[in-house]
Amino acid sequence: MARAELTTVGTVYEEGSWLFTVADDHGNEEEVLLVPCEGGVEAWVNKCTHEFQRLDRGFGSPIRDGEILCPKHGSTFDTCSGYCDNGEAAETTLVDVSVEIESHATSERVFLSDESYTFRHEGPIDDGDDDMPTSTSHLSF
């Protein structure tokens, strides 16, 4: 599978997160979330480990104090390790996707380097599912 340029580190930091769609060897699509992490970025499959709720529902992932917030139950995942130590998803880790950063003259570019996936497009899977979950979280924004 060819290595694909995704975006820049600067864009991920400016937007707070960056969502894209990949496909595996069998054509099954998966959403992946790029998030800021200690000067670089990390990539995680866009699903909470508790009920496979989308973390980014197509308009950015809620991130607070270096943690990705699940919009359904309020569990939080460390942006750098993917680990959750609280809520319904406690003691689990998000599924990682390998990316590489290359420095260029004007920016640091992010490339998909995970051989398990092929880049399809920026943004979410177009599955026609516009339903938003009802939050059962005790957290407020």
N, CA, C and O atoms as a MOPAC input file, in Angstrom:
PM7 MOZYME 1SCF
protein

 N      0.83700 1    -1.18300 1     0.00000 1
 C      0.00000 1     0.00000 1     0.00000 1
 C      0.88100 1     1.24500 1     0.00000 1
 O      1.87800 1     1.32400 1     0.71700 1
 N      0.49900 1     2.18400 1    -0.79700 1
 C      1.29200 1     3.39600 1    -0.93000 1
 C      1.14600 1     4.28700 1     0.29800 1
 O      0.07000 1     4.40400 1     0.88300 1
 N      2.23600 1     4.89700 1     0.66100 1
 C      2.23700 1     5.85500 1     1.76100 1
 C      1.51600 1     7.10700 1     1.29600 1
 O      1.76100 1     7.59400 1     0.19300 1
 N      0.62500 1     7.63400 1     2.13300 1
 C     -0.17600 1     8.78600 1     1.72700 1
 C      0.07700 1     9.97300 1     2.63900 1
 O      0.13600 1     9.83600 1     3.86100 1
 N      0.22600 1    11.15600 1     2.01800 1
 C      0.33000 1    12.37900 1     2.79900 1
 C     -1.06100 1    12.75600 1     3.28800 1
 O     -2.00900 1    12.79200 1     2.50400 1
 N     -1.18600 1    13.03400 1     4.57500 1
 C     -2.48200 1    13.32800 1     5.18000 1
 C     -2.72000 1    14.82200 1     5.36200 1
 O     -3.65900 1    15.37600 1     4.79100 1
 N     -1.88100 1    15.47100 1     6.15000 1
 C     -2.04900 1    16.87700 1     6.49700 1
 C     -0.73600 1    17.35100 1     7.10600 1
 O      0.29200 1    16.68600 1     6.97300 1
 N     -0.77000 1    18.48600 1     7.76500 1
 C      0.42100 1    18.97400 1     8.46400 1
 C      0.18500 1    18.92400 1     9.97400 1
 O     -0.95600 1    18.93800 1    10.43800 1
 N      1.26600 1    18.86600 1    10.72100 1
 C      1.17900 1    18.91400 1    12.18000 1
 C      0.49300 1    20.21400 1    12.59800 1
 O     -0.33400 1    20.21900 1    13.50900 1
 N      0.83900 1    21.31600 1    11.92700 1
 C      0.23900 1    22.60900 1    12.24000 1
 C     -1.27600 1    22.59700 1    12.10200 1
 O     -1.97500 1    23.17800 1    12.93100 1
 N     -1.78700 1    21.94700 1    11.07400 1
 C     -3.22900 1    21.86100 1    10.87900 1
 C     -3.89000 1    21.10400 1    12.01600 1
 O     -4.94200 1    21.51500 1    12.50500 1
 N     -3.28600 1    20.00500 1    12.44200 1
 C     -3.85000 1    19.22300 1    13.55600 1
 C     -3.91300 1    20.08000 1    14.81500 1
 O     -4.91300 1    20.06000 1    15.53200 1
 N     -2.85200 1    20.82900 1    15.08300 1
 C     -2.83100 1    21.69100 1    16.26500 1
 C     -3.84100 1    22.83600 1    16.15100 1
 O     -4.50800 1    23.17600 1    17.12800 1
 N     -3.95300 1    23.42800 1    14.96300 1
 C     -4.90100 1    24.53500 1    14.76100 1
 C     -6.35000 1    24.07100 1    14.90100 1
 O     -7.17100 1    24.75800 1    15.50700 1
 N     -6.65600 1    22.90800 1    14.34000 1
 C     -8.03200 1    22.41600 1    14.36500 1
 C     -8.34700 1    21.61600 1    15.62600 1
 O     -9.51800 1    21.40000 1    15.93600 1
 N     -7.33300 1    21.17800 1    16.35400 1
 C     -7.53600 1    20.39300 1    17.56300 1
 C     -7.54600 1    18.89500 1    17.31400 1
 O     -7.18900 1    18.11800 1    18.19900 1
 N     -7.94900 1    18.48300 1    16.12500 1
 C     -7.92000 1    17.08100 1    15.69400 1
 C     -8.15100 1    17.07800 1    14.18500 1
 O     -8.52400 1    18.09800 1    13.60800 1
 N     -7.92800 1    15.93300 1    13.55300 1
 C     -8.09700 1    15.82700 1    12.10100 1
 C     -8.56300 1    14.41700 1    11.79200 1
 O     -7.88100 1    13.45000 1    12.13000 1
 N     -9.71400 1    14.29200 1    11.15700 1
 C    -10.34700 1    13.00700 1    10.89700 1
 C    -10.15900 1    12.59200 1     9.44600 1
 O    -10.27600 1    13.41300 1     8.53600 1
 N     -9.86400 1    11.30200 1     9.23500 1
 C     -9.77300 1    10.77700 1     7.88000 1
 C    -10.25500 1     9.34100 1     7.83800 1
 O    -10.39200 1     8.68800 1     8.87300 1
 N    -10.51100 1     8.85500 1     6.63200 1
 C    -11.02700 1     7.50200 1     6.42900 1
 C     -9.98400 1     6.65900 1     5.69900 1
 O     -9.33400 1     7.11400 1     4.75700 1
 N     -9.84600 1     5.41600 1     6.16400 1
 C     -8.94400 1     4.44100 1     5.55300 1
 C     -9.73800 1     3.18000 1     5.22000 1
 O    -10.88300 1     3.02600 1     5.64600 1
 N     -9.12200 1     2.28500 1     4.46000 1
 C     -9.70600 1     0.98000 1     4.18000 1
 C     -8.65700 1    -0.08700 1     4.44900 1
 O     -7.46900 1     0.12800 1     4.21000 1
 N     -9.09900 1    -1.24300 1     4.94800 1
 C     -8.16900 1    -2.35700 1     5.16500 1
 C     -8.05400 1    -3.17500 1     3.88200 1
 O     -8.63100 1    -2.80100 1     2.86100 1
 N     -7.32000 1    -4.28400 1     3.91800 1
 C     -7.09300 1    -5.11400 1     2.73500 1
 C     -8.37600 1    -5.67900 1     2.13400 1
 O     -8.40100 1    -6.05600 1     0.96300 1
 N     -9.44100 1    -5.73900 1     2.93200 1
 C    -10.70700 1    -6.30000 1     2.46700 1
 C    -11.70100 1    -5.21900 1     2.04300 1
 O    -12.84400 1    -5.52200 1     1.70000 1
 N    -11.26200 1    -3.95500 1     2.06700 1
 C    -12.12300 1    -2.85500 1     1.66600 1
 C    -13.00300 1    -2.30300 1     2.77000 1
 O    -13.81000 1    -1.40500 1     2.52700 1
 N    -12.85900 1    -2.82900 1     3.98700 1
 C    -13.64000 1    -2.31800 1     5.11200 1
 C    -13.10100 1    -0.96400 1     5.53300 1
 O    -11.90600 1    -0.81100 1     5.78500 1
 N    -13.98700 1     0.01400 1     5.60600 1
 C    -13.56200 1     1.36600 1     5.96000 1
 C    -13.54000 1     1.56700 1     7.46800 1
 O    -14.31600 1     0.97100 1     8.21500 1
 N    -12.62200 1     2.43100 1     7.88200 1
 C    -12.44200 1     2.77500 1     9.29000 1
 C    -12.09500 1     4.25000 1     9.35600 1
 O    -11.36800 1     4.75700 1     8.50100 1
 N    -12.60500 1     4.94300 1    10.36200 1
 C    -12.22200 1     6.33200 1    10.58800 1
 C    -11.03100 1     6.38400 1    11.52500 1
 O    -10.91900 1     5.59100 1    12.46000 1
 N    -10.13600 1     7.33800 1    11.25700 1
 C     -8.93900 1     7.51200 1    12.07800 1
 C     -8.87100 1     8.97200 1    12.49400 1
 O     -9.18600 1     9.87500 1    11.71900 1
 N     -8.45200 1     9.17900 1    13.72900 1
 C     -8.38900 1    10.49900 1    14.32300 1
 C     -6.93800 1    10.86100 1    14.61900 1
 O     -6.25800 1    10.15800 1    15.36600 1
 N     -6.46400 1    11.96200 1    14.02900 1
 C     -5.14700 1    12.50600 1    14.36300 1
 C     -5.33600 1    13.52900 1    15.47400 1
 O     -6.22000 1    14.38200 1    15.39500 1
 N     -4.50100 1    13.44300 1    16.51700 1
 C     -4.59500 1    14.38900 1    17.63300 1
 C     -3.20700 1    14.90000 1    18.01000 1
 O     -2.21200 1    14.20300 1    17.81100 1
 N     -3.14000 1    16.11400 1    18.55300 1
 C     -1.85400 1    16.66300 1    18.99800 1
 C     -1.28000 1    15.83200 1    20.14300 1
 O     -2.01500 1    15.33300 1    20.99600 1
 N      0.04400 1    15.69400 1    20.14700 1
 C      0.71900 1    14.95400 1    21.21000 1
 C      2.15300 1    15.42800 1    21.34000 1
 O      2.98000 1    15.14500 1    20.47300 1
 N      2.45900 1    16.13800 1    22.40100 1
 C      3.83000 1    16.54600 1    22.74500 1
 C      4.67200 1    16.95500 1    21.54000 1
 O      5.73100 1    16.37500 1    21.29900 1
 N      4.21600 1    17.93700 1    20.79200 1
 C      4.97300 1    18.45800 1    19.66000 1
 C      4.77600 1    17.71100 1    18.36300 1
 O      5.23400 1    18.17100 1    17.31700 1
 N      4.11300 1    16.58300 1    18.39800 1
 C      3.83600 1    15.80100 1    17.20100 1
 C      2.36400 1    15.46800 1    17.13900 1
 O      1.52500 1    16.23500 1    17.61100 1
 N      2.05100 1    14.33000 1    16.56200 1
 C      0.67200 1    13.86100 1    16.50000 1
 C      0.64800 1    12.35200 1    16.71900 1
 O      1.64900 1    11.66400 1    16.52300 1
 N     -0.50400 1    11.85900 1    17.12500 1
 C     -0.76800 1    10.42400 1    17.21300 1
 C     -2.04900 1    10.14800 1    16.45200 1
 O     -2.87200 1    11.04600 1    16.27600 1
 N     -2.22900 1     8.90200 1    15.99400 1
 C     -3.41800 1     8.50700 1    15.25100 1
 C     -4.08000 1     7.32500 1    15.93700 1
 O     -3.42400 1     6.35100 1    16.30600 1
 N     -5.39500 1     7.42800 1    16.10200 1
 C     -6.18700 1     6.40400 1    16.78100 1
 C     -7.42500 1     6.09200 1    15.95500 1
 O     -8.00000 1     6.98500 1    15.33300 1
 N     -7.83900 1     4.82100 1    15.94600 1
 C     -9.12300 1     4.48200 1    15.34100 1
 C    -10.18800 1     5.26700 1    16.09200 1
 O    -10.16400 1     5.33500 1    17.32100 1
 N    -11.10300 1     5.84700 1    15.37000 1
 C    -12.08700 1     6.78300 1    15.91400 1
 C    -13.25200 1     6.06600 1    16.60500 1
 O    -14.41000 1     6.25500 1    16.23100 1
 N    -12.94200 1     5.24300 1    17.61600 1
 C    -13.98200 1     4.52200 1    18.34700 1
 C    -13.59200 1     4.40700 1    19.81000 1
 O    -12.47300 1     4.01900 1    20.14500 1
 N    -14.53400 1     4.75200 1    20.67200 1
 C    -14.35500 1     4.50000 1    22.10300 1
 C    -14.30200 1     2.98800 1    22.29000 1
 O    -14.99800 1     2.24600 1    21.59600 1
 N    -13.49100 1     2.54200 1    23.21400 1
 C    -13.35400 1     1.10600 1    23.45400 1
 C    -14.52100 1     0.52500 1    24.23100 1
 O    -14.64600 1    -0.69600 1    24.33200 1
 N    -15.37600 1     1.37400 1    24.78200 1
 C    -16.49800 1     0.89500 1    25.57600 1
 C    -17.65200 1     0.39800 1    24.71100 1
 O    -17.99200 1    -0.78400 1    24.75800 1
 N    -18.25500 1     1.28200 1    23.92500 1
 C    -19.38000 1     0.88900 1    23.07100 1
 C    -19.14300 1     1.24600 1    21.60800 1
 O    -20.09100 1     1.36600 1    20.83100 1
 N    -17.89900 1     1.41300 1    21.24000 1
 C    -17.52000 1     1.74500 1    19.87000 1
 C    -18.21500 1     3.00400 1    19.36900 1
 O    -18.53700 1     3.12700 1    18.18700 1
 N    -18.43700 1     3.92200 1    20.27800 1
 C    -18.96900 1     5.24800 1    19.97000 1
 C    -17.89800 1     6.05100 1    19.23900 1
 O    -16.72900 1     5.99600 1    19.62100 1
 N    -18.26700 1     6.79400 1    18.19800 1
 C    -17.31200 1     7.67700 1    17.52500 1
 C    -16.86500 1     8.76100 1    18.49700 1
 O    -17.68500 1     9.38400 1    19.17000 1
 N    -15.56300 1     8.97600 1    18.56200 1
 C    -15.01400 1    10.05000 1    19.40000 1
 C    -15.16200 1    11.38500 1    18.69200 1
 O    -15.51500 1    12.38700 1    19.31300 1
 N    -14.89400 1    11.39900 1    17.39600 1
 C    -15.11700 1    12.56800 1    16.54700 1
 C    -16.29800 1    12.21300 1    15.65700 1
 O    -16.21800 1    11.28000 1    14.85900 1
 N    -17.38000 1    12.94500 1    15.78900 1
 C    -18.60300 1    12.64500 1    15.03000 1
 C    -18.69200 1    13.48000 1    13.76000 1
 O    -19.77900 1    13.69500 1    13.22400 1
 N    -17.53000 1    13.95400 1    13.27700 1
 C    -17.49700 1    14.68200 1    12.01000 1
 C    -17.29900 1    16.17200 1    12.14900 1
 O    -17.25300 1    16.88300 1    11.14500 1
 N    -17.18100 1    16.66400 1    13.37400 1
 C    -16.98500 1    18.10200 1    13.56900 1
 C    -15.94000 1    18.38200 1    14.64100 1
 O    -16.02100 1    19.38100 1    15.35600 1
 N    -14.96200 1    17.49100 1    14.74400 1
 C    -13.87000 1    17.67500 1    15.69400 1
 C    -14.06300 1    16.84600 1    16.94600 1
 O    -15.18700 1    16.62400 1    17.39500 1
 N    -12.97600 1    16.40100 1    17.49200 1
 C    -13.01800 1    15.60300 1    18.71200 1
 C    -12.86000 1    16.50400 1    19.93000 1
 O    -11.97200 1    17.35600 1    19.95000 1
 N    -13.69700 1    16.33500 1    20.93900 1
 C    -13.49300 1    17.11500 1    22.15900 1
 C    -12.22300 1    16.65500 1    22.87000 1
 O    -12.09200 1    15.48600 1    23.23300 1
 N    -11.29600 1    17.58200 1    23.06200 1
 C    -10.04600 1    17.28200 1    23.75400 1
 C     -9.88400 1    18.28400 1    24.87500 1
 O    -10.02700 1    19.49100 1    24.67600 1
 N     -9.58400 1    17.77300 1    26.05000 1
 C     -9.40600 1    18.63800 1    27.21200 1
 C     -8.20000 1    18.14500 1    28.00800 1
 O     -8.11600 1    16.96800 1    28.35900 1
 N     -7.26800 1    19.05600 1    28.29000 1
 C     -6.08700 1    18.74100 1    29.10300 1
 C     -5.33900 1    17.50300 1    28.60000 1
 O     -4.93200 1    16.65100 1    29.38900 1
 N     -5.16400 1    17.41500 1    27.27800 1
 C     -4.40600 1    16.31300 1    26.69800 1
 C     -5.14800 1    14.98400 1    26.67800 1
 O     -4.53100 1    13.92400 1    26.57600 1
 N     -6.48000 1    15.04200 1    26.77700 1
 C     -7.27300 1    13.81900 1    26.75100 1
 C     -8.45200 1    13.95900 1    25.79000 1
 O     -9.11200 1    14.99700 1    25.73300 1
 N     -8.69600 1    12.88300 1    25.03700 1
 C     -9.82800 1    12.80700 1    24.13000 1
 C    -11.03800 1    12.38800 1    24.95900 1
 O    -10.96900 1    11.41800 1    25.71400 1
 N    -12.12300 1    13.10300 1    24.82300 1
 C    -13.32800 1    12.84200 1    25.60100 1
 C    -14.34800 1    12.07700 1    24.77900 1
 O    -14.71000 1    12.50600 1    23.68400 1
 N    -14.81900 1    10.94300 1    25.29600 1
 C    -15.89800 1    10.21600 1    24.63800 1
 C    -17.19000 1    10.98300 1    24.87900 1
 O    -17.55300 1    11.23200 1    26.02900 1
 N    -17.90100 1    11.36700 1    23.79800 1
 C    -19.09800 1    12.18200 1    23.96100 1
 C    -20.28700 1    11.43800 1    24.56400 1
 O    -21.26600 1    12.07000 1    24.95900 1
 N    -20.22100 1    10.12500 1    24.64100 1
 C    -21.37200 1     9.38200 1    25.15600 1
 C    -21.31400 1     9.18000 1    26.66500 1
 O    -22.28200 1     9.48200 1    27.36400 1
 N    -20.20100 1     8.67600 1    27.17700 1
 C    -20.12300 1     8.36400 1    28.60500 1
 C    -19.10000 1     9.18600 1    29.37400 1
 O    -19.03600 1     9.10100 1    30.60000 1
 N    -18.29800 1     9.98100 1    28.67000 1
 C    -17.35800 1    10.84900 1    29.35900 1
 C    -16.00900 1    10.23900 1    29.69000 1
 O    -15.19200 1    10.89500 1    30.33700 1
 N    -15.74300 1     9.00300 1    29.27000 1
 C    -14.40600 1     8.43400 1    29.47900 1
 C    -13.39700 1     9.28500 1    28.72100 1
 O    -13.72300 1     9.84600 1    27.67500 1
 N    -12.18800 1     9.38600 1    29.23200 1
 C    -11.15800 1    10.17100 1    28.55700 1
 C     -9.94400 1     9.30400 1    28.25700 1
 O     -9.57300 1     8.42900 1    29.03900 1
 N     -9.33100 1     9.56800 1    27.10100 1
 C     -8.19000 1     8.80200 1    26.61300 1
 C     -7.01800 1     9.74800 1    26.41800 1
 O     -7.16900 1    10.80400 1    25.80400 1
 N     -5.86500 1     9.38700 1    26.92800 1
 C     -4.66100 1    10.18400 1    26.75700 1
 C     -4.34600 1    10.30900 1    25.26700 1
 O     -4.32400 1     9.30700 1    24.55200 1
 N     -4.10100 1    11.53500 1    24.79500 1
 C     -3.85200 1    11.73500 1    23.36400 1
 C     -2.56300 1    11.06100 1    22.89700 1
 O     -2.44900 1    10.69100 1    21.72900 1
 N     -1.59500 1    10.89800 1    23.79600 1
 C     -0.30300 1    10.31800 1    23.40000 1
 C     -0.25600 1     8.79300 1    23.49900 1
 O      0.37000 1     8.14000 1    22.66500 1
 N     -0.91400 1     8.22000 1    24.51300 1
 C     -0.85600 1     6.76900 1    24.71200 1
 C     -2.14700 1     6.06000 1    24.33500 1
 O     -2.14200 1     4.84700 1    24.12900 1
 N     -3.25900 1     6.79700 1    24.24000 1
 C     -4.55300 1     6.18800 1    23.95600 1
 C     -5.18100 1     5.49400 1    25.14700 1
 O     -6.25800 1     4.90900 1    25.03000 1
 N     -4.51600 1     5.55200 1    26.29900 1
 C     -4.97400 1     4.82400 1    27.48600 1
 C     -6.06900 1     5.58700 1    28.23000 1
 O     -6.03100 1     6.81200 1    28.34600 1
 N     -7.04200 1     4.82800 1    28.72800 1
 C     -8.13600 1     5.39100 1    29.52600 1
 C     -8.04500 1     4.84500 1    30.94100 1
 O     -7.91000 1     3.63700 1    31.13800 1
 N     -8.11900 1     5.73300 1    31.93000 1
 C     -8.06600 1     5.29000 1    33.32200 1
 C     -9.32900 1     5.65800 1    34.10000 1
 O     -9.31500 1     5.69500 1    35.33100 1
 N    -10.42800 1     5.93300 1    33.37500 1
 C    -11.64300 1     6.35400 1    34.07500 1
 C    -12.89600 1     5.95700 1    33.31000 1
 O    -12.83000 1     5.61400 1    32.13000 1
 N    -14.03400 1     6.00700 1    33.98800 1
 C    -15.33100 1     5.79400 1    33.35700 1
 C    -15.54700 1     4.39000 1    32.83300 1
 O    -14.87900 1     3.43700 1    33.23300 1
 N    -16.49900 1     4.29600 1    31.92600 1
 C    -16.90700 1     2.99100 1    31.36800 1
 C    -15.79200 1     2.29500 1    30.58400 1
 O    -15.78700 1     1.06800 1    30.48600 1
 N    -14.85600 1     3.05200 1    30.03200 1
 C    -13.77600 1     2.48100 1    29.20800 1
 C    -12.47000 1     2.29700 1    29.98700 1
 O    -11.42500 1     2.04900 1    29.38600 1
 N    -12.52000 1     2.41600 1    31.31200 1
 C    -11.31000 1     2.32900 1    32.13500 1
 C    -10.51600 1     1.05400 1    31.85300 1
 O    -11.07700 1    -0.01600 1    31.61900 1
 N     -9.19300 1     1.20800 1    31.88500 1
 C     -8.23700 1     0.11600 1    31.69300 1
 C     -8.19900 1    -0.41300 1    30.26300 1
 O     -7.83200 1    -1.56500 1    30.03300 1
 N     -8.57900 1     0.42700 1    29.30500 1
 C     -8.49100 1     0.04500 1    27.89400 1
 C     -7.64500 1     1.07800 1    27.15600 1
 O     -7.36900 1     2.15800 1    27.67700 1
 N     -7.24300 1     0.73200 1    25.95000 1
 C     -6.42600 1     1.61300 1    25.12300 1
 C     -7.00200 1     1.64900 1    23.71100 1
 O     -7.38900 1     0.62000 1    23.15800 1
 N     -7.05200 1     2.84600 1    23.14000 1
 C     -7.51900 1     2.99800 1    21.76800 1
 C     -6.61900 1     2.22900 1    20.80700 1
 O     -5.44300 1     2.00600 1    21.09600 1
 N     -7.16800 1     1.82700 1    19.66700 1
 C     -6.40300 1     1.12500 1    18.63700 1
 C     -5.58000 1     2.15500 1    17.87400 1
 O     -6.12200 1     3.13000 1    17.35400 1
 N     -4.26600 1     1.93500 1    17.80800 1
 C     -3.38700 1     2.90000 1    17.15500 1
 C     -3.23700 1     2.62600 1    15.66400 1
 O     -3.40600 1     1.50300 1    15.19000 1
 N     -2.91700 1     3.68900 1    14.95000 1
 C     -2.64200 1     3.63700 1    13.51600 1
 C     -1.31100 1     4.35300 1    13.32500 1
 O     -1.13000 1     5.46600 1    13.81800 1
 N     -0.38600 1     3.72800 1    12.61800 1
 C      0.95600 1     4.29100 1    12.45600 1
 C      0.98200 1     5.44200 1    11.46000 1
 O      0.46600 1     5.34800 1    10.34600 1
 N      1.60700 1     6.54100 1    11.90600 1
 C      1.84200 1     7.69800 1    11.04700 1
 C      3.28800 1     8.13400 1    11.22800 1
 O      3.92400 1     7.81800 1    12.23300 1
 N      3.79700 1     8.86100 1    10.24400 1
 C      5.15100 1     9.41400 1    10.30400 1
 C      5.08600 1    10.90400 1    10.03200 1
 O      4.22500 1    11.38200 1     9.29500 1
 N      6.01600 1    11.62700 1    10.64200 1
 C      6.12000 1    13.06100 1    10.41900 1
 C      7.43000 1    13.33700 1     9.69700 1
 O      8.48700 1    12.84900 1    10.09500 1
 N      7.34700 1    14.13000 1     8.62300 1
 C      8.53900 1    14.55100 1     7.88900 1
 C      8.62100 1    16.06600 1     7.91600 1
 O      7.63600 1    16.76100 1     7.66400 1
 N      9.80400 1    16.56700 1     8.22400 1
 C     10.01500 1    18.02000 1     8.21900 1
 C     10.34800 1    18.48100 1     6.81100 1
 O     11.20400 1    17.90700 1     6.13700 1
 N      9.66100 1    19.52100 1     6.38100 1
 C      9.91000 1    20.15200 1     5.09200 1
 C     10.23100 1    21.61200 1     5.34800 1
 O     10.16300 1    22.06500 1     6.49100 1
 N     10.57000 1    22.33800 1     4.34000 1
 C     11.01500 1    23.72700 1     4.49300 1
 C     10.02700 1    24.58900 1     5.26400 1
 O     10.43900 1    25.39800 1     6.09500 1
 N      8.75200 1    24.43500 1     5.01200 1
 C      7.76400 1    25.32100 1     5.63900 1
 C      6.82800 1    24.63300 1     6.62200 1
 O      6.05600 1    25.30800 1     7.30200 1
 N      6.87600 1    23.30400 1     6.71300 1
 C      5.94000 1    22.61400 1     7.60200 1
 C      6.40800 1    21.20100 1     7.92600 1
 O      7.33400 1    20.66800 1     7.31500 1
 N      5.73700 1    20.62000 1     8.90600 1
 C      5.93100 1    19.20900 1     9.21400 1
 C      4.70600 1    18.48100 1     8.67600 1
 O      3.57600 1    18.76200 1     9.07400 1
 N      4.94700 1    17.54300 1     7.76700 1
 C      3.85900 1    16.83900 1     7.09900 1
 C      3.65200 1    15.46800 1     7.72600 1
 O      4.60300 1    14.79200 1     8.11900 1
 N      2.38000 1    15.07600 1     7.80900 1
 C      1.99800 1    13.79700 1     8.41300 1
 C      1.62800 1    12.83000 1     7.29600 1
 O      0.85400 1    13.16300 1     6.39900 1
 N      2.19800 1    11.62000 1     7.36600 1
 C      1.95300 1    10.57300 1     6.37800 1
 C      1.39100 1     9.33400 1     7.06100 1
 O      1.81800 1     8.97900 1     8.16000 1
 N      0.43600 1     8.67600 1     6.41600 1
 C     -0.04400 1     7.38000 1     6.86500 1
 C      1.03100 1     6.35600 1     6.53600 1
 O      1.39200 1     6.19800 1     5.37000 1
 N      1.54600 1     5.66100 1     7.53800 1
 C      2.60000 1     4.67500 1     7.29600 1
 C      2.17200 1     3.27400 1     7.70800 1
 O      2.95500 1     2.33200 1     7.58900 1
 N      0.96800 1     3.12500 1     8.18100 1
 C      0.44800 1     1.83000 1     8.63200 1
 C      0.12600 1     0.97400 1     7.41300 1
 O     -0.75000 1     1.32300 1     6.62200 1
 N      0.82300 1    -0.13500 1     7.25800 1
 C      0.64700 1    -0.99300 1     6.08800 1
 C     -0.67800 1    -1.74800 1     6.09300 1
 O     -1.02200 1    -2.39400 1     5.10400 1
 N     -1.42000 1    -1.67500 1     7.18300 1
 C     -2.72000 1    -2.34000 1     7.27100 1
 C     -3.82800 1    -1.55900 1     6.58800 1
 O     -4.91900 1    -2.08500 1     6.37100 1
 N     -3.55500 1    -0.30700 1     6.24900 1
 C     -4.60600 1     0.57000 1     5.73400 1
 C     -4.17400 1     1.32700 1     4.48600 1
 O     -2.99000 1     1.58000 1     4.26300 1
 N     -5.18200 1     1.68500 1     3.66900 1
 C     -5.00900 1     2.55200 1     2.51800 1
 C     -5.85100 1     3.80000 1     2.75400 1
 O     -7.02000 1     3.70700 1     3.12900 1
 N     -5.25200 1     4.96900 1     2.53400 1
 C     -5.97300 1     6.22500 1     2.69700 1
 C     -7.09200 1     6.31600 1     1.68300 1
 O     -6.88200 1     6.04900 1     0.49900 1
 N     -8.29500 1     6.69400 1     2.13600 1
 C     -9.43000 1     6.89900 1     1.23400 1
 C     -9.70500 1     8.39000 1     1.03800 1
 O     -9.69700 1     8.87700 1    -0.09200 1
 N     -9.95200 1     9.12700 1     2.14700 1
 C    -10.26700 1    10.54200 1     2.02600 1
 C    -10.26300 1    11.21200 1     3.39100 1
 O    -10.33900 1    10.55500 1     4.43000 1
 N    -10.17400 1    12.53400 1     3.36100 1
 C    -10.30000 1    13.32100 1     4.58200 1
 C    -11.75300 1    13.26800 1     5.04100 1
 O    -12.66400 1    13.21900 1     4.21500 1
 N    -11.96900 1    13.27800 1     6.33400 1
 C    -13.31500 1    13.31100 1     6.88700 1
 C    -13.84600 1    11.93100 1     7.23300 1
 O    -13.15600 1    10.92100 1     7.09300 1
 N    -15.10700 1    11.91700 1     7.69400 1
 C    -15.70500 1    10.66300 1     8.16600 1
 C    -16.15700 1     9.75700 1     7.03400 1
 O    -16.21300 1    10.16700 1     5.87400 1
 N    -16.48000 1     8.51700 1     7.38800 1
 C    -17.10300 1     7.58100 1     6.46200 1
 C    -18.48400 1     8.12500 1     6.14300 1
 O    -19.21000 1     8.56000 1     7.03800 1
 N    -18.84100 1     8.10100 1     4.88500 1
 C    -20.17100 1     8.54900 1     4.50100 1
 C    -21.11400 1     7.36300 1     4.58600 1
 O    -21.32600 1     6.64500 1     3.60900 1
 N    -21.68400 1     7.16800 1     5.78600 1
 C    -22.57100 1     6.02300 1     5.98400 1
 C    -24.03900 1     6.42500 1     6.10800 1
 O    -24.90000 1     5.57900 1     6.35200 1
 N    -24.32300 1     7.72000 1     5.94000 1
 C    -25.68900 1     8.18600 1     6.00800 1
 C    -26.26000 1     8.20600 1     7.41300 1
 O    -27.45000 1     8.46700 1     7.59200 1
 N    -25.43000 1     7.93300 1     8.41800 1
 C    -25.87700 1     7.90000 1     9.81100 1
 C    -25.65900 1     9.25800 1    10.44400 1
 O    -24.56200 1     9.57400 1    10.90400 1
 N    -26.71300 1    10.05800 1    10.46400 1
 C    -26.61900 1    11.38800 1    11.05000 1
 C    -27.09800 1    11.41500 1    12.49000 1
 O    -27.17200 1    12.48400 1    13.09700 1
 N    -27.42300 1    10.25700 1    13.04400 1
 C    -27.91000 1    10.21700 1    14.41800 1
 C    -26.78200 1    10.52100 1    15.38700 1
 O    -25.67100 1    10.01000 1    15.24900 1
 N    -27.07500 1    11.33600 1    16.34300 1
 C    -26.12500 1    11.67600 1    17.38900 1
 C    -26.51800 1    10.92800 1    18.65000 1
 O    -27.70700 1    10.79500 1    18.93700 1
 N    -25.54800 1    10.43700 1    19.41100 1
 C    -25.88800 1     9.69600 1    20.62200 1
 C    -26.44500 1    10.63800 1    21.68600 1
 O    -26.15900 1    11.83500 1    21.70200 1
 N    -27.22700 1    10.07300 1    22.54600 1
 C    -27.67700 1    10.81800 1    23.70700 1
 C    -26.61400 1    10.63600 1    24.76300 1
 O    -26.27100 1     9.50800 1    25.11600 1
 N    -26.09300 1    11.72400 1    25.26800 1
 C    -25.02700 1    11.65600 1    26.25000 1
 C    -25.57200 1    11.21500 1    27.59200 1
 O    -26.61400 1    11.69200 1    28.04200 1
 N    -24.85500 1    10.29600 1    28.22900 1
 C    -25.17000 1     9.89800 1    29.59700 1
 C    -24.06300 1    10.35400 1    30.51700 1
 O    -23.99500 1     9.92900 1    31.67000 1
 N    -23.19600 1    11.21400 1    30.01900 1
 C    -22.06700 1    11.71000 1    30.79700 1
 C    -22.53100 1    12.72600 1    31.82300 1
 O    -23.49300 1    13.46300 1    31.60800 1
 N    -21.82600 1    12.74800 1    32.93800 1
 C    -22.08100 1    13.74900 1    33.96600 1
 C    -21.24200 1    15.00600 1    33.72400 1
 O    -21.35000 1    15.98100 1    34.46800 1
 N    -20.41200 1    14.98100 1    32.68800 1
 C    -19.52400 1    16.09400 1    32.40000 1
 C    -20.23900 1    17.13900 1    31.55700 1
 O    -21.11200 1    16.80800 1    30.75500 1
 N    -19.87200 1    18.38300 1    31.73800 1
 C    -20.43000 1    19.44500 1    30.90800 1
 C    -19.29300 1    20.26900 1    30.33000 1
 O    -18.17400 1    20.25300 1    30.84300 1
 N    -19.59000 1    20.98400 1    29.26300 1
 C    -18.59100 1    21.80000 1    28.58400 1
 C    -18.85800 1    23.25900 1    28.83400 1
 O    -18.12100 1    24.11400 1    28.34400 1

